[in-house]
Amino acid sequence: MEDNRIRDPLPADVINNLSPIARPAEVNELDNLMGEYMMPLIVENRSSIIYPPYGHDNFQLRSDVINLFLNNVSLYGRTDENPHYHISHFDEYCENFKYHGVNEEAIMIRLFPHTH
């Protein structure tokens, strides 16, 4: 005989042993308004990018350097753009920003998001 009952995805003892971050949120559906079912839940995701340290405690990228990359090394995703040219152009610009004792890779990783 088939069991047609709806079951919880995880048993209660498994849920209780999960960390608070992994534990599913409890929702009391009686308190929700109809419009709330139409709005997506906002889930805060952490970035998967791990930035290496600069190597100096007081080093920061200047805003004029960031603006230079925003204005001159842009890739918009159009069909007529070449991503390989974008990367080589980005590398060429990064070669102009070498600082003594500062990790070049840390600078490049922080500047690349400003080229979109």
C-alpha positions as CSV (number, residue, x, y, z in Angstrom):
1,M,0.0,0.0,0.0
2,E,1.3,3.4,-1.0
3,D,1.9,6.1,1.6
4,N,0.6,9.4,0.1
5,R,1.3,11.6,3.1
6,I,3.6,14.6,2.5
7,R,6.8,14.3,4.5
8,D,9.2,16.8,5.8
9,P,12.4,17.0,3.8
10,L,14.5,16.4,6.9
11,P,13.5,14.6,10.1
12,A,13.3,16.8,13.2
13,D,16.3,15.2,14.9
14,V,18.5,16.0,11.9
15,I,17.3,19.6,11.8
16,N,17.9,20.1,15.5
17,N,21.5,18.9,15.0
18,L,22.2,21.4,12.2
19,S,24.1,24.6,12.8
20,P,21.9,27.7,13.0
21,I,23.1,28.8,9.6
22,A,22.2,25.5,7.9
23,R,18.9,25.1,9.7
24,P,15.9,25.8,7.5
25,A,14.0,29.0,8.5
26,E,10.7,28.4,10.3
27,V,7.8,30.1,8.6
28,N,4.4,30.6,10.2
29,E,2.2,30.8,7.1
30,L,-0.8,32.1,9.1
31,D,1.1,35.4,9.7
32,N,1.9,36.0,6.0
33,L,-0.1,38.3,3.8
34,M,-1.0,37.2,0.2
35,G,1.5,39.8,-1.3
36,E,4.4,38.4,0.7
37,Y,4.1,35.1,-1.2
38,M,4.8,37.1,-4.4
39,M,8.0,38.7,-3.2
40,P,11.2,36.7,-3.4
41,L,13.2,36.0,-0.2
42,I,16.3,38.1,0.1
43,V,19.2,35.7,0.8
44,E,22.6,37.2,1.6
45,N,25.3,35.3,-0.1
46,R,29.0,35.8,0.7
47,S,31.4,36.3,-2.2
48,S,33.4,33.2,-3.2
49,I,36.4,35.5,-4.0
50,I,39.1,35.4,-1.4
51,Y,41.3,38.5,-1.7
52,P,45.0,38.0,-1.0
53,P,46.5,40.6,1.3
54,Y,48.3,43.6,-0.3
55,G,51.4,43.1,1.8
56,H,51.3,46.6,3.3
57,D,48.9,47.5,6.1
58,N,48.1,51.0,4.9
59,F,47.9,50.4,1.1
60,Q,44.6,51.2,-0.6
61,L,43.7,51.6,-4.3
62,R,43.1,55.2,-5.1
63,S,39.8,56.2,-6.7
64,D,41.4,57.7,-9.7
65,V,43.0,54.3,-10.5
66,I,39.7,52.6,-10.2
67,N,38.1,55.3,-12.4
68,L,40.8,54.7,-15.0
69,F,39.9,51.1,-15.2
70,L,36.2,51.8,-15.3
71,N,36.5,54.2,-18.2
72,N,39.3,52.7,-20.3
73,V,39.2,48.9,-19.8
74,S,35.6,48.0,-20.2
75,L,33.9,44.9,-21.4
76,Y,30.2,45.1,-22.0
77,G,29.5,41.6,-23.3
78,R,28.5,42.7,-26.8
79,T,29.0,40.3,-29.7
80,D,31.6,42.5,-31.4
81,E,33.9,42.5,-28.3
82,N,36.8,40.1,-27.9
83,P,37.3,38.9,-24.3
84,H,40.9,37.9,-25.0
85,Y,41.6,41.5,-26.1
86,H,40.0,42.7,-22.9
87,I,42.2,40.5,-20.7
88,S,45.4,41.5,-22.5
89,H,44.3,45.2,-22.3
90,F,43.7,44.7,-18.6
91,D,47.1,43.1,-18.1
92,E,48.7,45.9,-20.0
93,Y,47.1,48.5,-17.8
94,C,48.0,46.6,-14.6
95,E,51.7,46.6,-15.5
96,N,51.6,50.4,-15.0
97,F,50.5,50.0,-11.4
98,K,53.3,48.2,-9.7
99,Y,54.2,49.3,-6.2
100,H,57.2,48.2,-4.3
101,G,56.3,45.5,-1.8
102,V,52.7,45.2,-2.8
103,N,51.3,42.0,-4.1
104,E,50.5,42.5,-7.8
105,E,47.9,39.7,-7.8
106,A,46.0,41.4,-5.0
107,I,45.8,44.6,-7.0
108,M,44.7,42.8,-10.2
109,I,41.9,40.8,-8.4
110,R,40.6,44.0,-6.8
111,L,40.7,46.0,-10.1
112,F,39.1,43.4,-12.4
113,P,35.5,43.9,-11.2
114,H,35.9,47.6,-12.2
115,T,36.3,46.6,-15.9
116,H,32.7,45.6,-16.6
